[in-house]
Amino acid sequence: LGRLSSIIAKELLNGQQVVLVRSEDVDMSGSLYRAKLKYANFKRKKTNSNPRHGPFHQRAPSKILWRTIRGMVPHKAARGAAALDRLKCFEGIPHPFDRKKRMVIPAALKVLRLRPERKFCKLGDLSNLFGWKHQELISRLEGQRKVKSEAFHKKKVATQRSQKATAKKVKVSAEDQKVLEAAGFA
């Protein structure tokens, strides 16, 4: 969570638009029990005279992730506020982004950063413990999306194979070949 957030905070401050999807699957180092203790401690912090004045303790994974990034950005300055406006966080992968190419941040991958015997937990599980009500819904919608995505990928691979096969079968006449070589397409 922290490694990912720090890299994203830097990208935002450099002017990059960032959309975070599947925030419920973000890994945190340390056991779920430890994360639960930390979040419970954070939940205790409130305005004594009137708790409605804040600080506010969001339960949704996307909001927890957003707040973690906010802590790494000078959000009270214009530059930081503009950076946070360039950030969007979502649980699952909602409609416009499910068709777009996605990328991971290698410097924040559990496989590359955490030793195999170390404990870790998911942000969605922590949120669920503290009152986030949509874990089953998001997992069901993600299951449906993955089925569609798999079908699309198979279709795409099949069309690419057929295009390569037809490109190999095409015969080019000698004079056309000379024109192609002159243009640099040999």
C-alpha positions in Angstrom: 0.0 0.0 0.0 2.7 2.5 1.0 5.1 1.7 -1.7 2.4 1.9 -4.4 1.1 5.2 -2.9 4.5 6.9 -2.8 5.2 6.1 -6.5 1.7 7.3 -7.5 2.1 10.5 -5.4 5.3 11.3 -7.3 3.7 10.6 -10.7 0.7 12.9 -9.8 3.1 15.7 -8.7 4.9 15.3 -12.0 1.6 16.0 -13.9 0.5 12.5 -14.7 -3.2 11.5 -14.8 -3.6 8.3 -12.8 -6.6 6.0 -12.5 -6.3 3.2 -9.9 -8.5 0.2 -10.4 -9.1 -2.9 -8.2 -8.1 -1.1 -5.1 -9.6 -3.9 -3.0 -6.8 -6.1 -4.1 -4.0 -3.9 -3.0 -1.6 -5.8 -0.8 -0.4 -4.6 2.6 2.7 -6.1 4.3 2.0 -7.5 7.8 -0.9 -9.7 8.9 -4.5 -8.7 8.8 -4.6 -8.7 12.6 -1.8 -6.1 12.7 -3.5 -4.0 10.0 -6.7 -4.2 12.0 -5.0 -2.9 15.1 -3.5 0.0 13.2 -6.8 1.0 11.6 -8.6 0.7 14.9 -6.1 3.0 16.4 -6.6 5.5 13.6 -10.4 5.2 14.1 -10.0 6.4 17.7 -8.7 9.7 16.6 -11.5 12.2 16.4 -12.4 15.8 17.4 -13.3 15.6 21.1 -15.8 18.4 21.1 -17.6 17.4 17.9 -16.5 14.2 16.1 -18.4 15.3 13.0 -15.7 17.9 12.4 -13.2 15.1 11.5 -10.9 13.4 10.9 -13.1 11.2 8.8 -12.4 7.4 8.7 -13.4 6.1 5.3 -14.2 2.4 5.0 -14.0 1.8 1.2 -10.7 0.5 -0.1 -10.5 3.2 -2.9 -11.0 5.9 -0.3 -8.4 4.5 2.1 -6.0 4.3 -0.8 -6.9 7.9 -1.9 -6.2 9.1 1.7 -2.9 7.3 1.9 -1.8 9.1 -1.3 -3.2 12.4 0.0 -0.8 12.1 3.0 2.1 12.0 0.5 1.1 15.1 -1.4 1.1 18.7 -0.2 -2.7 18.7 -0.6 -3.2 22.1 1.1 -1.1 23.9 -1.6 -2.4 24.6 -5.1 0.1 22.2 -6.6 -0.9 19.3 -4.4 -4.6 20.0 -4.8 -4.2 19.9 -8.6 -2.2 16.7 -8.3 -5.1 15.0 -6.3 -7.6 16.2 -8.9 -5.6 14.1 -11.4 -6.2 10.9 -9.3 -9.2 8.6 -9.6 -9.6 5.4 -7.4 -12.1 2.6 -8.0 -13.0 -0.8 -6.6 -13.2 -3.3 -9.4 -12.8 -2.0 -12.9 -15.8 0.1 -13.9 -17.0 0.5 -17.5 -14.8 3.0 -19.3 -11.6 1.6 -17.9 -12.3 -2.1 -18.4 -11.6 -1.6 -22.2 -8.4 0.3 -21.6 -4.9 -1.0 -21.4 -3.7 -1.3 -17.8 -0.3 -1.4 -16.2 1.2 -2.5 -12.9 4.0 -0.8 -10.9 6.9 -3.4 -10.6 8.5 -1.5 -7.7 5.4 -2.2 -5.7 4.7 -5.8 -6.6 4.4 -8.2 -3.6 6.3 -10.9 -5.6 9.3 -8.6 -6.0 9.2 -6.8 -2.7 8.0 -9.2 0.0 9.8 -12.3 1.0 7.7 -15.4 0.5 7.4 -16.4 4.2 6.2 -12.9 5.2 2.6 -12.2 6.1 0.5 -9.9 4.0 -3.2 -8.9 3.7 -5.5 -7.3 1.2 -7.0 -3.9 1.6 -10.5 -5.2 0.8 -10.4 -7.6 3.7 -9.4 -4.8 6.1 -12.2 -2.6 4.7 -14.7 -5.4 5.1 -13.8 -5.8 8.8 -14.5 -2.1 9.4 -17.9 -1.9 7.7 -17.4 -1.8 3.9 -20.5 -3.6 2.6 -19.7 -4.2 -1.0 -17.0 -6.9 -1.1 -19.3 -9.7 -2.4 -20.8 -7.4 -5.0 -17.4 -6.3 -6.3 -16.1 -9.9 -6.4 -19.2 -11.0 -8.4 -18.9 -8.1 -10.9 -15.2 -8.8 -11.2 -15.9 -12.5 -12.0 -18.3 -11.4 -14.8 -15.8 -9.0 -16.2 -13.0 -11.6 -16.2 -15.2 -14.0 -18.2 -15.9 -11.3 -20.8 -12.2 -10.2 -20.9 -11.1 -13.8 -21.4 -13.5 -14.2 -24.4 -12.3 -11.0 -25.9 -8.6 -12.0 -25.5 -9.2 -15.4 -27.2 -10.9 -13.7 -30.1 -8.1 -11.1 -30.4 -5.4 -13.8 -30.5 -7.3 -15.8 -33.1 -7.7 -12.8 -35.4 -3.9 -12.0 -35.0 -3.0 -15.6 -35.9 -5.3 -15.5 -39.0 -3.8 -12.1 -40.1 -0.2 -13.5 -39.8 -1.2 -16.6 -41.8 -2.8 -14.5 -44.6 0.2 -12.2 -44.7 2.5 -15.2 -45.2 0.3 -16.5 -48.1 0.3 -13.3 -50.0 2.4 -13.3 -53.2 3.9 -10.0 -54.4 4.9 -9.5 -58.1 8.5 -8.7 -59.0 7.8 -5.1 -60.1 5.8 -4.4 -56.9 8.6 -5.9 -54.9 11.1 -3.4 -56.5 8.8 -0.5 -55.6 8.5 -1.8 -52.0 12.3 -2.1 -51.7 12.8 1.4 -53.1 10.4 2.7 -50.4 12.2 0.7 -47.7 9.5 -2.0 -47.1 11.5 -5.0 -48.1 
